Amino acid sequence: MKTHQIEIQKFKAAANNLQGQIVFKLDALVSSRTPAEGVEPSSLLLMTEQNARVLMALLKTQIAEFDSKKPKSRHGRHG
């Protein structure tokens, strides 16, 4: 398995596609990463707090878009 270090520089946009996925347009630095011996190989995603906040806002918007496309229940709340 190849492992990488992915450093987010800037999120540019997010959108939903027809396969039910969220697609992000971003600037990132990607470099190969040699895993430490005795540690399970994994890729790393690094971002600043500011970029993490942007990611959270983009995710909330895209999840709301998914939810708006789901059919509404015909049953109202009872109680």
N, CA, C and O atoms as a Maestro MAE file, in Angstrom:
{
 s_m_m2io_version
 :::
 2.0.0
}

f_m_ct {
 s_m_title
 :::
 protein
 m_atom[316] {
  # First column is atom index #
  i_m_mmod_type
  r_m_x_coord
  r_m_y_coord
  r_m_z_coord
  i_m_residue_number
  s_m_chain_name
  s_m_pdb_residue_name
  s_m_pdb_atom_name
  i_m_atomic_number
  :::
  1 25 0.843 -1.168 0.000 1 A "MET " " N  " 7
  2 3 0.000 0.000 0.000 1 A "MET " " CA " 6
  3 2 0.897 1.242 0.000 1 A "MET " " C  " 6
  4 15 1.854 1.322 0.769 1 A "MET " " O  " 8
  5 25 0.585 2.193 -0.854 2 A "LYS " " N  " 7
  6 3 1.315 3.455 -0.876 2 A "LYS " " CA " 6
  7 2 0.696 4.379 0.167 2 A "LYS " " C  " 6
  8 15 -0.525 4.452 0.303 2 A "LYS " " O  " 8
  9 25 1.545 5.073 0.889 3 A "THR " " N  " 7
  10 3 1.049 6.029 1.870 3 A "THR " " CA " 6
  11 2 1.531 7.417 1.487 3 A "THR " " C  " 6
  12 15 2.599 7.582 0.896 3 A "THR " " O  " 8
  13 25 0.726 8.410 1.833 4 A "HIS " " N  " 7
  14 3 1.018 9.788 1.463 4 A "HIS " " CA " 6
  15 2 0.758 10.721 2.634 4 A "HIS " " C  " 6
  16 15 0.023 10.396 3.566 4 A "HIS " " O  " 8
  17 25 1.370 11.865 2.560 5 A "GLN " " N  " 7
  18 3 1.048 12.970 3.456 5 A "GLN " " CA " 6
  19 2 0.372 14.014 2.583 5 A "GLN " " C  " 6
  20 15 0.955 14.484 1.606 5 A "GLN " " O  " 8
  21 25 -0.862 14.378 2.934 6 A "ILE " " N  " 7
  22 3 -1.652 15.326 2.152 6 A "ILE " " CA " 6
  23 2 -1.892 16.550 3.022 6 A "ILE " " C  " 6
  24 15 -2.582 16.478 4.039 6 A "ILE " " O  " 8
  25 25 -1.318 17.669 2.613 7 A "GLU " " N  " 7
  26 3 -1.460 18.905 3.372 7 A "GLU " " CA " 6
  27 2 -2.396 19.844 2.611 7 A "GLU " " C  " 6
  28 15 -2.067 20.316 1.523 7 A "GLU " " O  " 8
  29 25 -3.559 20.105 3.193 8 A "ILE " " N  " 7
  30 3 -4.538 20.984 2.564 8 A "ILE " " CA " 6
  31 2 -4.030 22.414 2.625 8 A "ILE " " C  " 6
  32 15 -3.684 22.913 3.697 8 A "ILE " " O  " 8
  33 25 -3.985 23.070 1.477 9 A "GLN " " N  " 7
  34 3 -3.594 24.477 1.405 9 A "GLN " " CA " 6
  35 2 -4.837 25.372 1.406 9 A "GLN " " C  " 6
  36 15 -4.881 26.395 2.089 9 A "GLN " " O  " 8
  37 25 -5.851 24.962 0.619 10 A "LYS " " N  " 7
  38 3 -7.056 25.790 0.505 10 A "LYS " " CA " 6
  39 2 -8.191 24.966 -0.081 10 A "LYS " " C  " 6
  40 15 -8.011 24.281 -1.088 10 A "LYS " " O  " 8
  41 25 -9.369 25.032 0.552 11 A "PHE " " N  " 7
  42 3 -10.572 24.457 -0.036 11 A "PHE " " CA " 6
  43 2 -11.162 25.495 -0.977 11 A "PHE " " C  " 6
  44 15 -11.294 26.663 -0.611 11 A "PHE " " O  " 8
  45 25 -11.517 25.078 -2.184 12 A "LYS " " N  " 7
  46 3 -12.055 26.011 -3.176 12 A "LYS " " CA " 6
  47 2 -13.556 25.841 -3.370 12 A "LYS " " C  " 6
  48 15 -14.270 26.826 -3.557 12 A "LYS " " O  " 8
  49 25 -14.044 24.600 -3.328 13 A "ALA " " N  " 7
  50 3 -15.470 24.358 -3.560 13 A "ALA " " CA " 6
  51 2 -15.818 22.942 -3.150 13 A "ALA " " C  " 6
  52 15 -14.946 22.094 -2.964 13 A "ALA " " O  " 8
  53 25 -17.122 22.706 -3.012 14 A "ALA " " N  " 7
  54 3 -17.628 21.362 -2.737 14 A "ALA " " CA " 6
  55 2 -18.929 21.190 -3.494 14 A "ALA " " C  " 6
  56 15 -19.664 22.155 -3.707 14 A "ALA " " O  " 8
  57 25 -19.214 19.964 -3.902 15 A "ALA " " N  " 7
  58 3 -20.451 19.671 -4.630 15 A "ALA " " CA " 6
  59 2 -20.806 18.206 -4.422 15 A "ALA " " C  " 6
  60 15 -19.953 17.395 -4.061 15 A "ALA " " O  " 8
  61 25 -22.070 17.877 -4.653 16 A "ASN " " N  " 7
  62 3 -22.526 16.483 -4.633 16 A "ASN " " CA " 6
  63 2 -22.521 15.975 -6.068 16 A "ASN " " C  " 6
  64 15 -22.757 16.740 -7.003 16 A "ASN " " O  " 8
  65 25 -22.248 14.669 -6.243 17 A "ASN " " N  " 7
  66 3 -22.359 14.099 -7.578 17 A "ASN " " CA " 6
  67 2 -23.491 13.074 -7.612 17 A "ASN " " C  " 6
  68 15 -24.122 12.815 -6.587 17 A "ASN " " O  " 8
  69 25 -23.746 12.501 -8.759 18 A "LEU " " N  " 7
  70 3 -24.864 11.575 -8.937 18 A "LEU " " CA " 6
  71 2 -24.659 10.243 -8.225 18 A "LEU " " C  " 6
  72 15 -25.610 9.476 -8.075 18 A "LEU " " O  " 8
  73 25 -23.436 9.953 -7.783 19 A "GLN " " N  " 7
  74 3 -23.152 8.704 -7.075 19 A "GLN " " CA " 6
  75 2 -23.314 8.856 -5.562 19 A "GLN " " C  " 6
  76 15 -22.956 7.952 -4.807 19 A "GLN " " O  " 8
  77 25 -23.852 9.996 -5.117 20 A "GLY " " N  " 7
  78 3 -24.053 10.216 -3.693 20 A "GLY " " CA " 6
  79 2 -22.759 10.532 -2.959 20 A "GLY " " C  " 6
  80 15 -22.637 10.244 -1.768 20 A "GLY " " O  " 8
  81 25 -21.803 11.114 -3.646 21 A "GLN " " N  " 7
  82 3 -20.526 11.466 -3.040 21 A "GLN " " CA " 6
  83 2 -20.396 12.978 -2.948 21 A "GLN " " C  " 6
  84 15 -21.023 13.712 -3.713 21 A "GLN " " O  " 8
  85 25 -19.582 13.436 -2.010 22 A "ILE " " N  " 7
  86 3 -19.232 14.850 -1.926 22 A "ILE " " CA " 6
  87 2 -17.852 14.995 -2.548 22 A "ILE " " C  " 6
  88 15 -16.920 14.274 -2.191 22 A "ILE " " O  " 8
  89 25 -17.728 15.930 -3.478 23 A "VAL " " N  " 7
  90 3 -16.478 16.154 -4.196 23 A "VAL " " CA " 6
  91 2 -15.941 17.519 -3.784 23 A "VAL " " C  " 6
  92 15 -16.660 18.516 -3.839 23 A "VAL " " O  " 8
  93 25 -14.666 17.563 -3.367 24 A "PHE " " N  " 7
  94 3 -14.036 18.815 -2.974 24 A "PHE " " CA " 6
  95 2 -13.021 19.231 -4.023 24 A "PHE " " C  " 6
  96 15 -12.257 18.411 -4.531 24 A "PHE " " O  " 8
  97 25 -13.025 20.514 -4.338 25 A "LYS " " N  " 7
  98 3 -11.988 21.094 -5.180 25 A "LYS " " CA " 6
  99 2 -11.058 21.808 -4.201 25 A "LYS " " C  " 6
  100 15 -11.507 22.627 -3.400 25 A "LYS " " O  " 8
  101 25 -9.744 21.492 -4.266 26 A "LEU " " N  " 7
  102 3 -8.824 22.051 -3.274 26 A "LEU " " CA " 6
  103 2 -7.417 22.143 -3.816 26 A "LEU " " C  " 6
  104 15 -7.067 21.509 -4.811 26 A "LEU " " O  " 8
  105 25 -6.619 22.948 -3.138 27 A "ASP " " N  " 7
  106 3 -5.178 22.979 -3.378 27 A "ASP " " CA " 6
  107 2 -4.541 22.183 -2.254 27 A "ASP " " C  " 6
  108 15 -4.880 22.373 -1.086 27 A "ASP " " O  " 8
  109 25 -3.618 21.289 -2.599 28 A "ALA " " N  " 7
  110 3 -2.965 20.472 -1.577 28 A "ALA " " CA " 6
  111 2 -1.550 20.118 -2.013 28 A "ALA " " C  " 6
  112 15 -1.247 20.032 -3.203 28 A "ALA " " O  " 8
  113 25 -0.698 19.917 -1.022 29 A "LEU " " N  " 7
  114 3 0.634 19.374 -1.253 29 A "LEU " " CA " 6
  115 2 0.561 17.891 -0.916 29 A "LEU " " C  " 6
  116 15 0.158 17.522 0.187 29 A "LEU " " O  " 8
  117 25 0.946 17.047 -1.856 30 A "VAL " " N  " 7
  118 3 0.886 15.601 -1.645 30 A "VAL " " CA " 6
  119 2 2.298 15.040 -1.816 30 A "VAL " " C  " 6
  120 15 2.955 15.261 -2.833 30 A "VAL " " O  " 8
  121 25 2.744 14.313 -0.797 31 A "SER " " N  " 7
  122 3 4.072 13.704 -0.880 31 A "SER " " CA " 6
  123 2 4.007 12.274 -0.378 31 A "SER " " C  " 6
  124 15 3.172 11.928 0.459 31 A "SER " " O  " 8
  125 25 4.906 11.446 -0.905 32 A "SER " " N  " 7
  126 3 4.994 10.054 -0.454 32 A "SER " " CA " 6
  127 2 5.431 10.048 0.994 32 A "SER " " C  " 6
  128 15 6.141 10.943 1.453 32 A "SER " " O  " 8
  129 25 4.993 9.020 1.705 33 A "ARG " " N  " 7
  130 3 5.314 8.910 3.120 33 A "ARG " " CA " 6
  131 2 5.761 7.485 3.397 33 A "ARG " " C  " 6
  132 15 5.064 6.531 3.052 33 A "ARG " " O  " 8
  133 25 6.917 7.343 4.018 34 A "THR " " N  " 7
  134 3 7.396 6.023 4.419 34 A "THR " " CA " 6
  135 2 6.886 5.757 5.827 34 A "THR " " C  " 6
  136 15 7.210 6.500 6.754 34 A "THR " " O  " 8
  137 25 6.090 4.704 5.998 35 A "PRO " " N  " 7
  138 3 5.555 4.432 7.337 35 A "PRO " " CA " 6
  139 2 6.657 4.031 8.318 35 A "PRO " " C  " 6
  140 15 7.660 3.425 7.942 35 A "PRO " " O  " 8
  141 25 6.442 4.382 9.566 36 A "ALA " " N  " 7
  142 3 7.394 4.001 10.616 36 A "ALA " " CA " 6
  143 2 7.330 2.488 10.819 36 A "ALA " " C  " 6
  144 15 6.268 1.879 10.689 36 A "ALA " " O  " 8
  145 25 8.448 1.905 11.131 37 A "GLU " " N  " 7
  146 3 8.495 0.466 11.322 37 A "GLU " " CA " 6
  147 2 7.665 0.061 12.536 37 A "GLU " " C  " 6
  148 15 7.741 0.698 13.586 37 A "GLU " " O  " 8
  149 25 6.882 -0.987 12.390 38 A "GLY " " N  " 7
  150 3 6.065 -1.485 13.490 38 A "GLY " " CA " 6
  151 2 4.751 -0.748 13.664 38 A "GLY " " C  " 6
  152 15 3.987 -1.055 14.580 38 A "GLY " " O  " 8
  153 25 4.471 0.227 12.794 39 A "VAL " " N  " 7
  154 3 3.228 0.987 12.859 39 A "VAL " " CA " 6
  155 2 2.436 0.713 11.585 39 A "VAL " " C  " 6
  156 15 2.996 0.690 10.489 39 A "VAL " " O  " 8
  157 25 1.141 0.507 11.736 40 A "GLU " " N  " 7
  158 3 0.298 0.240 10.569 40 A "GLU " " CA " 6
  159 2 0.422 1.379 9.561 40 A "GLU " " C  " 6
  160 15 0.276 2.543 9.932 40 A "GLU " " O  " 8
  161 25 0.689 1.063 8.286 41 A "PRO " " N  " 7
  162 3 0.844 2.130 7.291 41 A "PRO " " CA " 6
  163 2 -0.464 2.873 7.059 41 A "PRO " " C  " 6
  164 15 -1.517 2.264 6.871 41 A "PRO " " O  " 8
  165 25 -0.381 4.179 7.074 42 A "SER " " N  " 7
  166 3 -1.550 5.027 6.848 42 A "SER " " CA " 6
  167 2 -1.117 6.296 6.150 42 A "SER " " C  " 6
  168 15 0.021 6.744 6.295 42 A "SER " " O  " 8
  169 25 -2.041 6.876 5.385 43 A "SER " " N  " 7
  170 3 -1.813 8.196 4.833 43 A "SER " " CA " 6
  171 2 -2.253 9.216 5.876 43 A "SER " " C  " 6
  172 15 -3.105 8.930 6.717 43 A "SER " " O  " 8
  173 25 -1.664 10.411 5.812 44 A "LEU " " N  " 7
  174 3 -1.999 11.477 6.749 44 A "LEU " " CA " 6
  175 2 -2.627 12.643 6.005 44 A "LEU " " C  " 6
  176 15 -2.188 13.004 4.913 44 A "LEU " " O  " 8
  177 25 -3.664 13.233 6.608 45 A "LEU " " N  " 7
  178 3 -4.299 14.433 6.083 45 A "LEU " " CA " 6
  179 2 -4.060 15.538 7.094 45 A "LEU " " C  " 6
  180 15 -4.492 15.434 8.242 45 A "LEU " " O  " 8
  181 25 -3.378 16.591 6.682 46 A "LEU " " N  " 7
  182 3 -3.061 17.696 7.575 46 A "LEU " " CA " 6
  183 2 -3.762 18.956 7.096 46 A "LEU " " C  " 6
  184 15 -3.852 19.206 5.894 46 A "LEU " " O  " 8
  185 25 -4.264 19.758 8.051 47 A "MET " " N  " 7
  186 3 -4.855 21.041 7.702 47 A "MET " " CA " 6
  187 2 -4.809 21.965 8.904 47 A "MET " " C  " 6
  188 15 -4.720 21.512 10.045 47 A "MET " " O  " 8
  189 25 -4.868 23.240 8.646 48 A "THR " " N  " 7
  190 3 -4.900 24.227 9.717 48 A "THR " " CA " 6
  191 2 -6.293 24.236 10.352 48 A "THR " " C  " 6
  192 15 -7.244 23.674 9.807 48 A "THR " " O  " 8
  193 25 -6.390 24.880 11.504 49 A "GLU " " N  " 7
  194 3 -7.706 25.039 12.142 49 A "GLU " " CA " 6
  195 2 -8.656 25.796 11.215 49 A "GLU " " C  " 6
  196 15 -9.832 25.445 11.111 49 A "GLU " " O  " 8
  197 25 -8.161 26.816 10.554 50 A "GLN " " N  " 7
  198 3 -8.997 27.597 9.635 50 A "GLN " " CA " 6
  199 2 -9.534 26.712 8.516 50 A "GLN " " C  " 6
  200 15 -10.720 26.787 8.192 50 A "GLN " " O  " 8
  201 25 -8.691 25.882 7.921 51 A "ASN " " N  " 7
  202 3 -9.148 24.980 6.864 51 A "ASN " " CA " 6
  203 2 -10.108 23.929 7.411 51 A "ASN " " C  " 6
  204 15 -11.032 23.519 6.709 51 A "ASN " " O  " 8
  205 25 -9.908 23.488 8.644 52 A "ALA " " N  " 7
  206 3 -10.833 22.536 9.260 52 A "ALA " " CA " 6
  207 2 -12.220 23.178 9.419 52 A "ALA " " C  " 6
  208 15 -13.239 22.520 9.208 52 A "ALA " " O  " 8
  209 25 -12.252 24.442 9.785 53 A "ARG " " N  " 7
  210 3 -13.535 25.145 9.918 53 A "ARG " " CA " 6
  211 2 -14.224 25.308 8.561 53 A "ARG " " C  " 6
  212 15 -15.444 25.182 8.460 53 A "ARG " " O  " 8
  213 25 -13.437 25.586 7.527 54 A "VAL " " N  " 7
  214 3 -14.000 25.684 6.171 54 A "VAL " " CA " 6
  215 2 -14.550 24.326 5.756 54 A "VAL " " C  " 6
  216 15 -15.644 24.244 5.197 54 A "VAL " " O  " 8
  217 25 -13.799 23.260 6.027 55 A "LEU " " N  " 7
  218 3 -14.257 21.909 5.696 55 A "LEU " " CA " 6
  219 2 -15.583 21.608 6.391 55 A "LEU " " C  " 6
  220 15 -16.498 21.064 5.773 55 A "LEU " " O  " 8
  221 25 -15.690 21.959 7.671 56 A "MET " " N  " 7
  222 3 -16.920 21.712 8.424 56 A "MET " " CA " 6
  223 2 -18.102 22.455 7.798 56 A "MET " " C  " 6
  224 15 -19.187 21.890 7.660 56 A "MET " " O  " 8
  225 25 -17.899 23.697 7.425 57 A "ALA " " N  " 7
  226 3 -18.968 24.481 6.801 57 A "ALA " " CA " 6
  227 2 -19.370 23.877 5.452 57 A "ALA " " C  " 6
  228 15 -20.558 23.782 5.145 57 A "ALA " " O  " 8
  229 25 -18.385 23.470 4.650 58 A "LEU " " N  " 7
  230 3 -18.687 22.856 3.352 58 A "LEU " " CA " 6
  231 2 -19.439 21.540 3.538 58 A "LEU " " C  " 6
  232 15 -20.382 21.259 2.799 58 A "LEU " " O  " 8
  233 25 -19.031 20.733 4.517 59 A "LEU " " N  " 7
  234 3 -19.722 19.469 4.782 59 A "LEU " " CA " 6
  235 2 -21.168 19.705 5.217 59 A "LEU " " C  " 6
  236 15 -22.077 19.022 4.743 59 A "LEU " " O  " 8
  237 25 -21.384 20.659 6.108 60 A "LYS " " N  " 7
  238 3 -22.751 20.957 6.557 60 A "LYS " " CA " 6
  239 2 -23.633 21.348 5.378 60 A "LYS " " C  " 6
  240 15 -24.776 20.901 5.279 60 A "LYS " " O  " 8
  241 25 -23.108 22.176 4.489 61 A "THR " " N  " 7
  242 3 -23.872 22.606 3.316 61 A "THR " " CA " 6
  243 2 -24.196 21.425 2.406 61 A "THR " " C  " 6
  244 15 -25.330 21.293 1.944 61 A "THR " " O  " 8
  245 25 -23.213 20.569 2.146 62 A "GLN " " N  " 7
  246 3 -23.435 19.446 1.242 62 A "GLN " " CA " 6
  247 2 -24.361 18.402 1.861 62 A "GLN " " C  " 6
  248 15 -25.169 17.809 1.146 62 A "GLN " " O  " 8
  249 25 -24.268 18.163 3.153 63 A "ILE " " N  " 7
  250 3 -25.175 17.213 3.811 63 A "ILE " " CA " 6
  251 2 -26.594 17.754 3.793 63 A "ILE " " C  " 6
  252 15 -27.538 16.990 3.597 63 A "ILE " " O  " 8
  253 25 -26.767 19.060 3.994 64 A "ALA " " N  " 7
  254 3 -28.101 19.664 3.906 64 A "ALA " " CA " 6
  255 2 -28.665 19.507 2.497 64 A "ALA " " C  " 6
  256 15 -29.868 19.312 2.323 64 A "ALA " " O  " 8
  257 25 -27.791 19.592 1.491 65 A "GLU " " N  " 7
  258 3 -28.238 19.398 0.106 65 A "GLU " " CA " 6
  259 2 -28.688 17.959 -0.117 65 A "GLU " " C  " 6
  260 15 -29.701 17.728 -0.778 65 A "GLU " " O  " 8
  261 25 -27.951 16.987 0.424 66 A "PHE " " N  " 7
  262 3 -28.381 15.584 0.344 66 A "PHE " " CA " 6
  263 2 -29.760 15.428 0.994 66 A "PHE " " C  " 6
  264 15 -30.665 14.823 0.421 66 A "PHE " " O  " 8
  265 25 -29.900 15.986 2.204 67 A "ASP " " N  " 7
  266 3 -31.155 15.856 2.941 67 A "ASP " " CA " 6
  267 2 -32.327 16.493 2.203 67 A "ASP " " C  " 6
  268 15 -33.445 15.982 2.265 67 A "ASP " " O  " 8
  269 25 -32.088 17.597 1.511 68 A "SER " " N  " 7
  270 3 -33.171 18.275 0.795 68 A "SER " " CA " 6
  271 2 -33.659 17.467 -0.406 68 A "SER " " C  " 6
  272 15 -34.777 17.677 -0.877 68 A "SER " " O  " 8
  273 25 -32.839 16.554 -0.900 69 A "LYS " " N  " 7
  274 3 -33.215 15.734 -2.051 69 A "LYS " " CA " 6
  275 2 -33.932 14.454 -1.656 69 A "LYS " " C  " 6
  276 15 -34.507 13.770 -2.503 69 A "LYS " " O  " 8
  277 25 -33.898 14.126 -0.352 70 A "LYS " " N  " 7
  278 3 -34.582 12.919 0.108 70 A "LYS " " CA " 6
  279 2 -36.071 13.173 0.165 70 A "LYS " " C  " 6
  280 15 -36.501 14.273 0.510 70 A "LYS " " O  " 8
  281 25 -36.876 12.155 -0.174 71 A "PRO " " N  " 7
  282 3 -38.327 12.348 -0.099 71 A "PRO " " CA " 6
  283 2 -38.750 12.596 1.341 71 A "PRO " " C  " 6
  284 15 -38.228 11.987 2.275 71 A "PRO " " O  " 8
  285 25 -39.704 13.498 1.497 72 A "LYS " " N  " 7
  286 3 -40.247 13.794 2.822 72 A "LYS " " CA " 6
  287 2 -41.191 12.693 3.242 72 A "LYS " " C  " 6
  288 15 -41.886 12.109 2.410 72 A "LYS " " O  " 8
  289 25 -41.220 12.413 4.512 73 A "SER " " N  " 7
  290 3 -42.131 11.412 5.062 73 A "SER " " CA " 6
  291 2 -43.568 11.913 4.927 73 A "SER " " C  " 6
  292 15 -43.842 13.097 5.123 73 A "SER " " O  " 8
  293 25 -44.472 11.012 4.593 74 A "ARG " " N  " 7
  294 3 -45.883 11.369 4.511 74 A "ARG " " CA " 6
  295 2 -46.556 11.337 5.866 74 A "ARG " " C  " 6
  296 15 -47.700 11.763 6.025 74 A "ARG " " O  " 8
  297 25 -45.824 10.824 6.835 75 A "HIS " " N  " 7
  298 3 -46.386 10.721 8.176 75 A "HIS " " CA " 6
  299 2 -45.917 11.903 9.002 75 A "HIS " " C  " 6
  300 15 -44.719 12.161 9.117 75 A "HIS " " O  " 8
  301 25 -46.873 12.619 9.575 76 A "GLY " " N  " 7
  302 3 -46.523 13.737 10.440 76 A "GLY " " CA " 6
  303 2 -46.160 13.238 11.810 76 A "GLY " " C  " 6
  304 15 -46.302 12.056 12.125 76 A "GLY " " O  " 8
  305 25 -45.696 14.146 12.606 77 A "ARG " " N  " 7
  306 3 -45.380 13.775 13.996 77 A "ARG " " CA " 6
  307 2 -46.671 13.609 14.761 77 A "ARG " " C  " 6
  308 15 -47.621 14.375 14.599 77 A "ARG " " O  " 8
  309 25 -46.682 12.608 15.583 78 A "HIS " " N  " 7
  310 3 -47.853 12.373 16.426 78 A "HIS " " CA " 6
  311 2 -47.488 12.729 17.842 78 A "HIS " " C  " 6
  312 15 -46.388 12.421 18.303 78 A "HIS " " O  " 8
  313 25 -48.388 13.365 18.527 79 A "GLY " " N  " 7
  314 3 -48.083 13.619 19.914 79 A "GLY " " CA " 6
  315 2 -48.621 14.888 20.307 79 A "GLY " " C  " 6
  316 15 -48.469 15.293 21.460 79 A "GLY " " O  " 8
  :::
 }
 m_bond[315] {
  # First column is bond index #
  i_m_from
  i_m_to
  i_m_order
  :::
  1 1 2 1
  2 2 3 1
  3 3 4 2
  4 3 5 1
  5 5 6 1
  6 6 7 1
  7 7 8 2
  8 7 9 1
  9 9 10 1
  10 10 11 1
  11 11 12 2
  12 11 13 1
  13 13 14 1
  14 14 15 1
  15 15 16 2
  16 15 17 1
  17 17 18 1
  18 18 19 1
  19 19 20 2
  20 19 21 1
  21 21 22 1
  22 22 23 1
  23 23 24 2
  24 23 25 1
  25 25 26 1
  26 26 27 1
  27 27 28 2
  28 27 29 1
  29 29 30 1
  30 30 31 1
  31 31 32 2
  32 31 33 1
  33 33 34 1
  34 34 35 1
  35 35 36 2
  36 35 37 1
  37 37 38 1
  38 38 39 1
  39 39 40 2
  40 39 41 1
  41 41 42 1
  42 42 43 1
  43 43 44 2
  44 43 45 1
  45 45 46 1
  46 46 47 1
  47 47 48 2
  48 47 49 1
  49 49 50 1
  50 50 51 1
  51 51 52 2
  52 51 53 1
  53 53 54 1
  54 54 55 1
  55 55 56 2
  56 55 57 1
  57 57 58 1
  58 58 59 1
  59 59 60 2
  60 59 61 1
  61 61 62 1
  62 62 63 1
  63 63 64 2
  64 63 65 1
  65 65 66 1
  66 66 67 1
  67 67 68 2
  68 67 69 1
  69 69 70 1
  70 70 71 1
  71 71 72 2
  72 71 73 1
  73 73 74 1
  74 74 75 1
  75 75 76 2
  76 75 77 1
  77 77 78 1
  78 78 79 1
  79 79 80 2
  80 79 81 1
  81 81 82 1
  82 82 83 1
  83 83 84 2
  84 83 85 1
  85 85 86 1
  86 86 87 1
  87 87 88 2
  88 87 89 1
  89 89 90 1
  90 90 91 1
  91 91 92 2
  92 91 93 1
  93 93 94 1
  94 94 95 1
  95 95 96 2
  96 95 97 1
  97 97 98 1
  98 98 99 1
  99 99 100 2
  100 99 101 1
  101 101 102 1
  102 102 103 1
  103 103 104 2
  104 103 105 1
  105 105 106 1
  106 106 107 1
  107 107 108 2
  108 107 109 1
  109 109 110 1
  110 110 111 1
  111 111 112 2
  112 111 113 1
  113 113 114 1
  114 114 115 1
  115 115 116 2
  116 115 117 1
  117 117 118 1
  118 118 119 1
  119 119 120 2
  120 119 121 1
  121 121 122 1
  122 122 123 1
  123 123 124 2
  124 123 125 1
  125 125 126 1
  126 126 127 1
  127 127 128 2
  128 127 129 1
  129 129 130 1
  130 130 131 1
  131 131 132 2
  132 131 133 1
  133 133 134 1
  134 134 135 1
  135 135 136 2
  136 135 137 1
  137 137 138 1
  138 138 139 1
  139 139 140 2
  140 139 141 1
  141 141 142 1
  142 142 143 1
  143 143 144 2
  144 143 145 1
  145 145 146 1
  146 146 147 1
  147 147 148 2
  148 147 149 1
  149 149 150 1
  150 150 151 1
  151 151 152 2
  152 151 153 1
  153 153 154 1
  154 154 155 1
  155 155 156 2
  156 155 157 1
  157 157 158 1
  158 158 159 1
  159 159 160 2
  160 159 161 1
  161 161 162 1
  162 162 163 1
  163 163 164 2
  164 163 165 1
  165 165 166 1
  166 166 167 1
  167 167 168 2
  168 167 169 1
  169 169 170 1
  170 170 171 1
  171 171 172 2
  172 171 173 1
  173 173 174 1
  174 174 175 1
  175 175 176 2
  176 175 177 1
  177 177 178 1
  178 178 179 1
  179 179 180 2
  180 179 181 1
  181 181 182 1
  182 182 183 1
  183 183 184 2
  184 183 185 1
  185 185 186 1
  186 186 187 1
  187 187 188 2
  188 187 189 1
  189 189 190 1
  190 190 191 1
  191 191 192 2
  192 191 193 1
  193 193 194 1
  194 194 195 1
  195 195 196 2
  196 195 197 1
  197 197 198 1
  198 198 199 1
  199 199 200 2
  200 199 201 1
  201 201 202 1
  202 202 203 1
  203 203 204 2
  204 203 205 1
  205 205 206 1
  206 206 207 1
  207 207 208 2
  208 207 209 1
  209 209 210 1
  210 210 211 1
  211 211 212 2
  212 211 213 1
  213 213 214 1
  214 214 215 1
  215 215 216 2
  216 215 217 1
  217 217 218 1
  218 218 219 1
  219 219 220 2
  220 219 221 1
  221 221 222 1
  222 222 223 1
  223 223 224 2
  224 223 225 1
  225 225 226 1
  226 226 227 1
  227 227 228 2
  228 227 229 1
  229 229 230 1
  230 230 231 1
  231 231 232 2
  232 231 233 1
  233 233 234 1
  234 234 235 1
  235 235 236 2
  236 235 237 1
  237 237 238 1
  238 238 239 1
  239 239 240 2
  240 239 241 1
  241 241 242 1
  242 242 243 1
  243 243 244 2
  244 243 245 1
  245 245 246 1
  246 246 247 1
  247 247 248 2
  248 247 249 1
  249 249 250 1
  250 250 251 1
  251 251 252 2
  252 251 253 1
  253 253 254 1
  254 254 255 1
  255 255 256 2
  256 255 257 1
  257 257 258 1
  258 258 259 1
  259 259 260 2
  260 259 261 1
  261 261 262 1
  262 262 263 1
  263 263 264 2
  264 263 265 1
  265 265 266 1
  266 266 267 1
  267 267 268 2
  268 267 269 1
  269 269 270 1
  270 270 271 1
  271 271 272 2
  272 271 273 1
  273 273 274 1
  274 274 275 1
  275 275 276 2
  276 275 277 1
  277 277 278 1
  278 278 279 1
  279 279 280 2
  280 279 281 1
  281 281 282 1
  282 282 283 1
  283 283 284 2
  284 283 285 1
  285 285 286 1
  286 286 287 1
  287 287 288 2
  288 287 289 1
  289 289 290 1
  290 290 291 1
  291 291 292 2
  292 291 293 1
  293 293 294 1
  294 294 295 1
  295 295 296 2
  296 295 297 1
  297 297 298 1
  298 298 299 1
  299 299 300 2
  300 299 301 1
  301 301 302 1
  302 302 303 1
  303 303 304 2
  304 303 305 1
  305 305 306 1
  306 306 307 1
  307 307 308 2
  308 307 309 1
  309 309 310 1
  310 310 311 1
  311 311 312 2
  312 311 313 1
  313 313 314 1
  314 314 315 1
  315 315 316 2
  :::
 }
}
